[in-house]
Amino acid sequence: MLREPDEERLDDPRVGAEALRATASAAARLRAARGAAAEAPLDALSREGRPRSLVVVGAGAAGLAGEVLAAVLGPGCPIPVVTVRDYRLPGWVGGHDLVVAAASTIGQIPEWVRECAAEAVRRGCRFLAAGPRGNPLAAVAEQARAPAVTLPQVGGPPDAVWEPAAALLAAAESIGLTAPPDAAYEAAAARLEQAAADYGPTVETWENEAKTAALEIAGSVPLVCGATPAAAAAAGYLASRSASVAGYPAVCGRAPGLLDGPIAVVDGPFGGTGPRSIFDDPVEGGAVSVRLVLLRDPEEEPAAARDLDAAADAARERGVGVTEFSASEAGALERIAGLIALIDYVTVYVALAYGAEPPTHTLVVR
């Protein structure tokens, strides 16, 4: 039986202080990583021009940064942007493709990432390594006489998305893709700073969207869904970070596929039993139910917006709770920064609500 979350812990500024300070460093991390990536020796990539595809290899946040890259470049990107999370590169990857292998912000990589990097070099792929100084991928790049981006270590969570994302965006820019201008990075950093002010530990629960969302999610199995590349990348980030930071499970989906199967869980054993009264106690009896978490994006197609609305209506009709996070009206990088910032705080608060201290290291299972 899942125990009840402790709401009082969320308003105690002493609880989880280290993890929350680290979360508040996101803007500084993005600015520092952008500066380091802009100064990296990427002339060789520029001279060789646009590749057939851009293939990202990375685990954890480094892999999720590939999804962020694809979302920021958008559906109009003239080449495929593919993130590999497998033991080997796809068979079609070859000399006409650029493979970017990224390490976590403390330099840790599982063996399969190293092997994929080495395989890319053996196949004659164009190659770029990214990670902090001394990470194992830099040695692969040096042996291949390929460039590497050395990312700074500002502090904060050991597995953060902004450093590898900045390196990937710099690589995209160097090969002639339409990457965000400097003003977009600064707008995203400002959004992250505003998130620290809005969601920080001193902001009480009743006016803190992150704390409120954490308490809504606690006690349920979140079914997280978005309908745009930015929202879908953020949904994957929520599921991954929920597990790594809070040890809490979440299921990730994307419209329109959500309505083709996953939404059926609202009628299953973890669904509701009909519309709830405002006086119902969802925690009573210790039952665990699904909760629909929708990441809304102003760039949603009308059909996608209708599908997400229909999913929310179906959930509520069956007594299943619905939580919605909304991205701001802004460029792609700023929109996804806002969603990721909210998710960072929500997942820390879920961990704290259950008496856990968010980890200061990343678990790597080999």
C-alpha positions in Angstrom: 0.0 0.0 0.0 1.4 3.4 -1.0 1.7 5.7 2.0 0.2 9.1 2.0 2.5 12.0 0.9 3.5 14.5 3.6 2.5 18.0 2.3 4.2 19.8 5.2 7.6 18.7 4.0 7.1 20.7 0.8 6.9 24.0 2.7 9.9 23.4 4.9 12.8 25.2 3.2 15.3 23.0 5.0 14.0 19.8 3.4 15.7 18.9 0.2 17.7 22.2 0.2 20.7 20.7 -1.8 18.5 19.2 -4.5 16.5 22.4 -4.8 19.6 24.6 -5.0 20.8 22.3 -7.8 17.6 22.6 -9.6 17.7 26.4 -9.4 21.1 26.3 -11.2 19.5 25.4 -14.5 19.8 28.9 -16.1 23.5 29.1 -15.1 24.1 25.7 -16.6 22.5 26.6 -19.9 24.4 29.8 -20.2 27.7 28.2 -19.4 27.1 25.3 -21.7 26.1 27.6 -24.5 29.3 29.6 -24.1 31.5 26.5 -24.0 29.8 24.9 -27.1 30.1 28.1 -29.1 33.8 28.2 -28.5 34.3 24.5 -29.4 36.5 23.7 -32.4 33.7 22.7 -34.8 35.3 24.1 -38.0 35.7 20.5 -39.4 32.0 19.9 -39.2 31.3 23.2 -40.9 33.7 22.5 -43.8 32.2 19.1 -44.5 28.7 20.6 -44.8 25.4 19.1 -44.1 25.3 15.3 -43.4 22.6 12.9 -44.5 21.4 12.6 -40.9 22.3 13.6 -37.4 22.5 10.6 -35.0 22.6 11.2 -31.3 24.0 8.5 -28.9 23.6 9.0 -25.2 22.0 7.6 -22.0 19.8 9.3 -19.5 19.7 13.1 -19.9 22.3 12.9 -22.7 19.9 10.8 -24.7 16.9 13.0 -23.8 18.9 15.9 -25.1 18.6 14.3 -28.6 14.9 14.6 -28.3 15.2 18.2 -27.2 17.4 18.9 -30.2 14.8 17.3 -32.6 12.0 19.3 -30.9 13.9 22.6 -31.2 14.8 22.1 -34.8 11.2 21.2 -35.5 9.5 19.2 -38.2 10.9 21.4 -40.9 14.4 20.2 -40.3 15.8 19.2 -43.7 17.6 16.1 -42.3 16.5 13.4 -39.9 17.6 13.8 -36.2 17.6 10.3 -34.7 18.4 9.4 -31.0 19.8 5.9 -30.6 19.2 4.0 -27.3 20.4 0.6 -28.3 23.4 -1.6 -28.1 24.4 -1.0 -31.7 24.0 1.7 -34.3 21.3 1.1 -36.9 22.6 -0.6 -40.0 22.0 2.4 -42.3 24.3 4.7 -40.4 27.5 5.3 -42.4 30.0 7.7 -43.7 27.4 10.3 -44.8 26.0 10.7 -41.3 27.1 12.7 -38.3 27.1 10.8 -35.0 27.3 12.8 -31.8 28.0 10.8 -28.7 27.3 12.6 -25.4 28.3 11.8 -21.9 26.5 12.7 -18.7 27.5 15.9 -16.9 29.8 14.0 -14.6 31.3 12.0 -17.5 29.7 8.7 -16.8 28.6 6.6 -19.7 27.3 3.0 -19.9 29.4 0.6 -22.0 26.9 0.5 -24.9 27.4 4.3 -25.5 31.2 3.9 -25.7 30.7 0.9 -28.1 28.4 2.8 -30.4 30.8 5.7 -30.5 33.7 3.3 -31.4 31.5 1.6 -34.0 30.6 5.0 -35.6 34.4 5.7 -36.0 35.0 2.2 -37.5 32.2 2.8 -40.0 33.8 6.1 -41.1 31.0 8.3 -39.8 31.6 11.9 -39.1 31.9 12.1 -35.4 31.6 14.5 -32.5 32.0 13.8 -28.8 30.5 15.9 -26.0 30.9 15.8 -22.3 32.9 17.2 -19.4 36.7 17.2 -19.4 38.3 13.8 -19.3 35.1 11.8 -20.2 35.8 8.5 -22.1 34.2 9.7 -25.3 36.8 12.4 -25.7 39.4 9.7 -26.0 37.4 8.1 -28.9 37.3 11.5 -30.6 41.0 12.1 -30.1 41.9 8.7 -31.6 39.6 9.4 -34.6 41.0 13.0 -35.0 37.4 14.2 -34.6 36.3 17.3 -32.7 35.0 17.3 -29.1 32.9 19.7 -27.1 34.2 20.1 -23.5 31.3 21.1 -21.3 31.6 22.9 -18.0 30.6 21.5 -14.7 28.6 24.2 -13.0 27.1 22.0 -10.3 23.6 20.8 -9.7 22.1 17.4 -10.6 24.6 14.9 -11.9 22.5 14.1 -15.0 21.2 17.3 -16.4 19.8 17.9 -19.9 21.1 21.5 -20.7 24.8 20.8 -21.2 24.4 18.0 -23.8 21.5 19.9 -25.4 23.7 23.0 -25.8 26.4 20.8 -27.5 24.0 19.2 -29.8 22.5 22.6 -30.9 26.0 23.9 -31.5 26.7 20.9 -33.7 23.4 21.5 -35.6 24.4 25.1 -36.2 27.8 24.2 -37.4 26.5 21.9 -40.1 24.1 24.5 -41.5 20.9 23.7 -39.7 18.7 26.5 -38.5 19.5 26.5 -34.8 18.2 29.1 -32.3 19.9 32.5 -32.2 21.7 33.8 -29.1 18.5 35.7 -28.1 16.6 32.4 -27.9 19.2 30.9 -25.4 18.9 34.0 -23.2 15.1 33.8 -23.3 15.2 30.2 -22.3 17.7 31.0 -19.5 15.4 33.8 -18.3 12.5 31.3 -18.3 14.5 29.0 -16.1 15.3 31.8 -13.7 11.6 32.7 -13.5 10.9 29.1 -12.8 13.3 29.1 -9.8 11.4 32.1 -8.5 7.9 30.7 -9.1 8.5 27.1 -8.0 11.2 27.5 -5.3 10.8 26.1 -1.7 9.9 29.4 -0.2 6.8 29.7 -2.4 3.9 28.1 -0.4 2.0 25.2 -1.9 -1.2 27.1 -2.6 0.6 29.5 -5.0 3.3 27.1 -6.3 2.3 25.1 -9.4 5.1 22.6 -9.0 4.2 21.7 -5.4 0.5 21.5 -6.3 1.2 19.2 -9.2 3.5 17.0 -7.1 0.7 16.5 -4.6 -1.8 15.7 -7.4 0.5 13.2 -8.9 1.5 11.6 -5.6 -0.5 8.4 -5.0 -1.2 7.8 -8.7 0.5 6.3 -11.7 0.9 9.2 -14.1 0.1 8.7 -17.7 2.0 11.5 -19.4 1.2 12.7 -22.9 2.1 15.6 -25.3 1.1 16.2 -28.9 4.0 18.2 -30.3 7.7 17.4 -30.5 8.4 19.8 -27.6 5.7 18.4 -25.4 6.6 14.8 -26.3 10.2 15.3 -25.4 9.1 16.9 -22.1 6.8 13.9 -21.5 9.8 11.5 -21.9 11.8 13.7 -19.6 9.1 13.6 -16.9 9.0 9.8 -17.0 12.8 9.4 -16.9 13.3 12.0 -14.2 10.5 10.8 -12.1 12.2 7.4 -11.8 15.8 8.7 -11.4 15.0 11.5 -8.9 11.9 10.3 -7.0 12.0 6.5 -7.7 8.5 7.0 -8.9 7.0 5.3 -11.9 5.3 7.1 -14.8 4.1 6.0 -18.2 4.8 8.1 -21.3 2.6 8.4 -24.4 2.0 10.8 -27.3 -1.1 11.9 -29.2 -2.6 10.6 -31.5 -1.3 7.2 -30.3 -2.6 7.9 -26.8 -6.2 7.5 -28.0 -5.4 4.3 -29.9 -4.7 2.3 -26.7 -3.0 3.8 -23.6 -6.1 5.9 -22.6 -8.0 2.6 -22.2 -6.3 2.3 -18.8 -8.9 4.7 -17.4 -11.4 1.8 -17.7 -9.0 -0.8 -16.2 -8.2 -1.7 -12.6 -6.2 1.5 -12.1 -8.9 3.7 -13.5 -11.7 5.5 -11.8 -15.2 4.3 -10.8 -17.1 7.2 -12.1 -17.2 10.9 -11.5 -15.8 11.9 -8.1 -17.4 14.3 -5.6 -15.2 17.2 -4.4 -15.6 15.5 -0.9 -14.0 12.2 -2.0 -10.6 11.3 -0.5 -8.5 9.8 -3.3 -6.0 8.5 -0.8 -8.5 6.7 1.4 -7.9 3.0 1.5 -4.5 3.4 -0.1 -5.7 2.6 -3.6 -3.4 3.6 -6.5 -5.0 4.9 -9.6 -3.8 6.3 -12.9 -3.7 10.0 -13.4 -3.6 11.7 -16.8 -0.9 14.3 -17.1 -1.2 16.4 -20.3 1.6 18.7 -21.5 -0.1 21.3 -23.6 1.7 23.3 -26.2 0.5 26.4 -28.1 1.9 24.8 -31.3 -0.6 21.9 -31.1 -2.5 21.2 -34.3 -6.2 21.7 -34.0 -6.8 17.9 -34.3 -4.2 17.2 -31.6 -5.8 19.8 -29.3 -9.2 18.1 -29.8 -7.7 14.7 -29.1 -6.1 15.8 -25.8 -9.3 17.5 -24.8 -11.2 14.3 -25.6 -8.7 12.2 -23.5 -9.1 14.6 -20.6 -12.9 14.4 -20.8 -12.9 10.6 -21.0 -10.6 10.5 -17.9 -12.8 12.9 -15.8 -16.0 11.0 -16.8 -14.5 7.9 -15.2 -13.3 9.6 -12.1 -9.6 9.8 -13.2 -7.8 12.9 -12.2 -6.2 15.2 -14.8 -3.2 17.5 -14.4 -2.2 19.9 -17.2 1.1 21.7 -17.7 1.0 24.4 -20.3 4.0 25.8 -22.2 4.2 29.5 -22.8 3.7 31.3 -26.1 7.3 31.5 -27.2 10.0 30.0 -29.4 10.6 26.2 -29.2 13.7 26.4 -27.0 11.9 28.7 -24.4 8.8 26.6 -24.5 10.6 23.3 -23.8 12.7 25.1 -21.1 9.6 26.1 -19.3 8.2 22.6 -19.3 11.5 21.0 -18.3 11.9 23.5 -15.5 8.4 22.7 -14.1 9.1 19.0 -14.3 12.5 19.4 -12.5 10.7 20.9 -9.5 7.7 18.6 -9.6 9.8 15.5 -9.5 12.0 16.8 -6.6 8.8 17.7 -4.7 7.4 14.2 -5.3 10.5 12.7 -3.8 10.4 15.0 -0.8 6.7 14.4 -0.2 7.5 10.7 0.3 10.4 11.4 2.7 13.1 10.7 0.1 16.2 12.7 -0.5 16.8 13.1 -4.3 20.0 11.3 -5.2 23.3 13.1 -5.6 24.6 10.6 -8.1 23.3 8.8 -11.2 22.7 5.0 -11.0 24.3 3.3 -14.0 23.5 -0.4 -14.4 26.0 -2.2 -16.6 
